[in-house]
Amino acid sequence: MEAVEAGVIFLQDYVNSMCEGKPAWKIVVTTAGTTLLLLWLKEFLFQGESLFVRGKKFFFRLVRRIPQVRAKIEEEINKVSESMEKEMNENIKHAGYLTSLPSKGWSVEEIIKETEEYCGYGTFDWESGCASGTVYNGNKILTELMTKVYGMSAWTNPLHADVFPGVRKMEAEVVRMCCTIYNGGPLSCGTMTSGGTESIIMAIKAYREYAKNVKGIKNPEIVVPITAHAAFDKGCQLLHIRIKHIPIDPVSMKVDVNAMEKAITKNTIMLAGSAPQFPHGVVDPIEEIADLGVKYDIPVHVDACLGGFLIPFMKEAGYLLPLFDFCVEGVTSISADTHKYGYAPKGSSVIMYSDEKWRHYQYFVCPDWPGGIYATSTISGSRAGGIIAACWASLMYHGHLGYVEYTKKIIDTTKLIEKGCRTIPGIKVMGKPDVSIVALGSDDFNIYMLSDGMSKKGWNLNALQFPPCIHIAVTVLHTQPGVVEKFVNDVTEIATEIMKNPPKELGGSAAIYGMAQSVPDRSLVGEMAWCYLDAVYSTRASEKEKNQM
C-alpha cells in the first residue's frame, strides 16, 4: 500500500515539474490535444477489421490507383461481366426480357403458359438427384399439399396477429416443436425467420444488445470457426461488430478450441460452432465450445441451419453424434433451417434460445413513431403467412417418425458415397463427414477439374476453397436407386482420366477458382462476385438476341 502511495506521489511530482513555468493555456491545449489523439488512436485500432487487414486493403487501393493497373483490372472485370451475362442468357435459351408492364393485363391462360416456359429453363435434371443440396425433397404429394396450404393462406401476414390469429398459432407451434426437438426447457423460445442467414444475424443482434445494455461492452467481437457460414460475416458487417475467425485442424476439419480460447477478450459477446459446418460436413466440438462459454460467461450459438432436421433424429436412425443441443450447458441459441431437411418451402428457418431473456434483445421496438408503437420480432415487418403455414404443414405431414426415416436414408447414402470415394485413386475425403456432406480434395491434381468434368456429366456440385475441394450435399433425391453408383463411377472415371491425361490448359471452375485463390487482393475477387450478381439481375440482350427481336 505504501508503495502505491509512493508511486502516486512520484507521478504527481513528475506532472507538476513538467507543467512548471508553462502558461495555463498551453497546458489546457496540450491536455485536450493528447486526449483527442488517444481517442482517435483507440478508434483507429479497435475496429471491425484488424489493423493488418485494413493495412493490406489500403496498400491494394494505392496500387489500383496506378493508371496501367486500373485499366488492366477494368478490362478483365468487363470480360468477366460479359462472360457471366452470356451464360445467364444461354440458360434461358437467349429469350428476350420483359422490361415494362404490358399495356393490358394477360389472361390466366397466357400467364400459366409463360410460367411453364420460364420454369422449363435450365439444363440440370435436379429431380434425378444430380444437384448438391439445392432441392431437398421434391415429393410430389408434399408439393401439392404445401401449394394448397399456401394458397389458403396467401394473403395472411403475421405482423397483424389480431387479423390472422391462425397463422400466429402456426408460427408459435413451429417454434415450440423445434425447441422440443432440440431438448429446450420450459423457458426455451424463438421465432421463425426468412432463412438461416437471418436466423444467425438475429442471434448476433440479440447478443450485441445484451452485451451493450447489461455488460456495457462498446466494441463487441464474436469468435467463430473459419468454416462458419458467411452469414456471420454478413451479420457483423451490418451490425458493426468485429469477427475473429479461428483456424481448423487440417485433418479433422474441426475448429481448434485452444485457439478459440486464446481469441477471447473482454469484448467477446458470442462464440459459435457448426453442427455441421457447410464446407466439409463436420460437426464442431460443441461441448468444448460451450465449456468456454460457461467459463468466460459468453453466450454460445450452434449453427445447425444445414443439418437442423437431420442431427436431432440421427440417434434414432442408428448414428451417434456428440451432444450439440440445449442439453449442453452453455448453449444459449440454435439456428435450424426448416426449408432444408425440414422440407418446408424456401424462406423459412427458426432461431431458438435457451431463455426468453435472449429473445427480448432480438426484438426491435420503436415506441415513439407517430404511426404507433412499432414492434417486430425479426428484420422483416410484414412477412408471408403462406410460408409459415406451408412450413407448419410440412412438419405435420412428416411427423417425428417421418423425419427419422428420411434421416436414415440420407445418412446411409452419405456413408456409401464416402466409402466409395475413399477407394478412388487421387481422391481424398476431407475430414470424417458426420452428417450429409462429403467433401472431396486431391493431392495429385486440381480438384476443380473434377468439378468441371462432373458438370459435363450432368452433376451440379459445390466448389470450396482454402483448402481447394468440392462437395456433394446429399438429399432425399440422392437416395433414389442407382444415384450413388452413378456418382462414384463418374468420379472414378473422371479422376482416372485426369491422372492419366492432365489437361494442358485449365478452364471452367478450375480456372476461376485457381485464379481467385491466388489473388492476394481479395477486394478484386469481391468485384468479380459483383459481376455475377449484376448478371443475375441483368435484362440486357446480346446482339444475337436483339436481332431476333
SULTA-V922849 format. One record per pair of residues at least 6 apart in sequence whose ideal C-beta (glycine too) atoms are under 6 Angstrom apart, sorted by the first residue. I is the first residue (numbers start at 0). J is the second residue. Records with the same first field share a line. If there is no record, write none. Layout:
BEGIN
I=J / J
END
This chain:
BEGIN
18=26
45=218
47=241
59=520
62=68
63=69
76=526
79=527 / 530
80=530
83=530 / 531 / 534
84=534 / 537
87=534
88=541
91=120
93=544
95=540 / 548
96=538
98=538
123=129 / 130 / 459
125=134
126=137
128=476 / 477 / 479 / 482
129=457 / 458
130=459
131=460 / 461 / 471 / 472
132=472
135=339 / 340 / 342 / 474
136=342 / 475
137=476
144=392
145=344 / 389 / 392
148=388 / 389 / 392
149=385 / 389
152=384 / 385 / 388
153=385
155=163 / 166 / 384
156=381 / 384
157=166 / 167 / 170 / 382 / 384
158=380 / 381
160=167
163=384
166=384 / 387
169=387 / 388 / 391
170=191 / 387
173=390 / 391
174=189 / 349
177=349 / 351
178=187 / 351
180=311
181=324 / 325 / 333
182=324 / 325 / 326
183=325
186=354 / 355
187=353
188=352 / 355 / 358
189=349 / 350 / 351 / 352
190=350 / 376 / 377
191=349
192=198 / 348 / 350 / 377
193=346
194=348
195=304 / 334 / 336 / 348
196=230
197=378
198=334 / 348 / 350
199=230 / 231 / 234 / 334
200=234
201=350 / 361
202=300 / 332 / 350
203=234 / 238
205=357 / 360 / 361
206=268 / 269 / 298
207=219 / 238
208=360
209=360
210=216 / 219 / 268
216=266
218=266
219=240 / 266 / 268
220=241 / 266 / 267
221=242 / 269
222=243 / 259 / 262 / 267 / 270
223=231 / 271
224=245 / 254 / 283
225=244 / 246
226=247 / 276 / 278
227=271 / 273
228=277 / 302
235=242
243=262
245=254 / 258 / 259
246=255 / 258
247=254
248=255
251=430
252=279 / 281 / 429 / 430
253=281 / 283 / 284
254=283
256=284 / 287
260=291
263=295
267=297
269=298
270=288 / 291 / 292 / 297 / 299
271=300
272=283 / 285 / 288 / 301
273=283 / 302
274=282 / 301 / 303 / 310 / 323
275=281 / 282 / 306 / 433 / 434
277=305
278=463
279=429 / 430 / 438
280=432 / 434 / 436
281=430 / 433
282=433
285=301 / 323
286=322 / 327
288=299
289=299 / 327 / 329 / 330
292=299 / 329
293=328 / 329
298=331
299=329 / 330 / 331
300=332
301=323 / 330 / 333
302=334
303=333 / 335
304=334 / 336
306=434
307=335 / 336
308=340 / 341 / 402
309=340 / 406 / 434 / 435
312=402 / 403 / 406
313=320 / 406
315=403
316=403 / 406 / 407
318=410
325=353
331=353 / 357
332=352
333=351
334=350
335=349
336=348
337=343 / 347 / 390
338=345 / 347
342=393
343=390 / 393
344=386 / 389
346=386
347=386 / 390
352=358
362=376
363=375
364=374
365=373
366=372
408=478
409=435 / 473
412=473 / 477 / 478 / 483
413=435 / 473
415=483
416=437 / 483
417=428 / 432 / 437
419=487
420=426 / 428 / 439
421=428
423=490 / 491 / 494
425=441 / 443 / 494 / 498
426=439 / 441 / 494
427=440
429=438 / 440 / 468
435=473
436=470 / 472
437=471
438=468 / 470
439=468 / 469
440=446 / 468
444=497
445=509
446=467 / 468 / 469
447=508 / 509 / 512
448=497 / 509
449=493
450=460 / 462 / 469 / 508
451=507 / 508 / 509
452=493
453=460
456=489
460=469 / 471
461=470
462=469 / 508 / 512
464=516
505=513
515=524
518=524
END
